[in-house]
């Protein structure tokens, strides 16, 4: 087994590293490579920033969707109060 992963392997494993899905040995070898390779260090840093930014955007979008849903529910409730259904026949 090779001790030090190549830059290509680092690129392929970067998402797993950020998600903490590497074994302890893989993680140690990954970190060792990052200590020695500025290019891979930058790549992983930028990937981590991108993932964090996308996660933030997704959570903000979900919050906006929830706000929209709450506004629609409030509008429906107001409309129901303003025009109660007629009881009985037509």
Residue pairs with C-beta under 8 A, 6 or more apart in sequence:
3 29
4 29
4 32
4 33
5 13
5 26
5 29
5 30
5 33
7 33
7 37
7 39
7 40
10 30
10 33
10 34
10 37
10 40
10 43
10 44
11 40
11 43
13 22
13 26
13 30
14 43
14 44
14 47
15 47
15 51
16 22
16 26
17 27
17 30
17 44
18 44
18 47
18 48
18 51
20 27
22 30
33 40
34 40
34 41
34 44
35 41
